C-alpha cells in the first residue's frame, strides 16, 4: 500500500506520520453551539476553533487510515429546546461524537440524548463540575469546573484586590451563573469576607437601574461587585454601573471572557474589571503559540476569547483518543477518552484523574483596564 508521509503541527504530534492515499468513510462529529442569541459571542469563536482543528487534521492526512473528519454544525440558538432538537438531528446523521455548548443549561437537554445511544459528548465550555456525574460516562469536559474558577477569582478578590465587603449579582435563570455565585460566596465567606448584598436579574434583562440603586444604598458599601452572568449581560452591567458613577472593581468568571465588556461600554468605561477564565492568554507554551498563529492565519483576527481554543481542544482531544484507540467507534472512543492522561491542550493539560472526571487545570485571572486585557496571575487548584 502506498504511504503518504505528512508533517504534523505541534499540537497533533501524537497522530500517525503515515497514512494511506485513498478516500475512506469520513468520521462524523457533531457540533452544537449557540451561534445566535446571548451565548453567540463565545460560542461562535468555539465553533471557529473546532473548525480550525478539523481543517488542520484533515490537511495533515486525517485519522487512522486516512479518514477525514466531517464536522456537522447545528445552531442551538441559546435555547434549550433548540439544543435538544439539534442533538437529535446530529444523532440521526450518524455522528460518532458530539462537541459543544459553553453553558450547562444547554448541555443538560442535549448530552443525555448522546448518553442514551452510548455516543461520547465533549463539552468545550460548560463548567458545572457535576455534569459528568449527572449525564453519565459518555460526558467529558474540556474546561475546569465552576468551583475551581470561582475559588480562583475569590482568592484574587480577597488577597490581591483587598475585598472585605462584597456584593453579589446573579443571573437567576442559568445553572452556570447560579453555581458560580454559590462557590464564590462559599470561598469569600471562608476567607472572612462579608457578603453585604445579594441581588438577581434574568437573562435578557436590559435595565439594571434597580440593582444599581440597591447597590448604592447598601451599608457598608462593598469593595467590589461580583457579577455572575453570560456575555450579553456582562457588557450591559459593566456599562450601566460605570455610567452611574460606580467605580468599584467588577469581578466575575468566564462569562465575562467576551469582547462585549469592552465594546458595549467603550474602552474608557471598561475599567477595573477582573475575571477568571481558561489559561491561554500570554502563555508561552508551544501549543498556544501555534494555535494563535494558525487562528490568525485562518480568520484574519486573533482568537476573540478563551472559548476559541476550547473548541479547538475539544476536537483535538477526540482526535487524540481515536488515534490511541485505533478506532472511531463510539464505544472505543469513550473508553479511550476516559483514559486520557497528560494531553497537552491549548488551554492546559487534560487528565481525567478525579472521580468527577473534571480535569485539573490552571485558571487565568484577567484584568481589563481602559479596555486593555492583561493576565494578572495563573491560579492552580490544591486538590488533584
ABEGO torsion letter per residue (X at the ends): XBBBBBBBBAAAAABBABBBBBBBBBBBBBBBBBABEAAAAAAAAAAAAAAAAAAAAAAAGEBEBGBBBBBBBBBAGGBAAAAAAAAAAAAAAGBABBBEEABAAAAAAAAAAAAAAGBBBBBAABABAAAAAAAEAABBBABBBAAAAAAAAAAAAAAAAGBABBBBBBBAABAAAAAAAAAAAAAAAAAGBBBABBBBBBBGBABAAAAAAAAAABOBBBABBBBBBBAAAAAAAAAAAAAAGBABBBBBBAAABBAAAAAAAEAAABBGBBBBBBBABGBABAAAAAAAAAAAAAAGBBBABAAAAAAAAAAAAAAAAAAAAGBABAAAAAAAAAABBGBBBAAEBBBBABAAGBBBBBBBBBBBBGGBBBBABBBBBABX
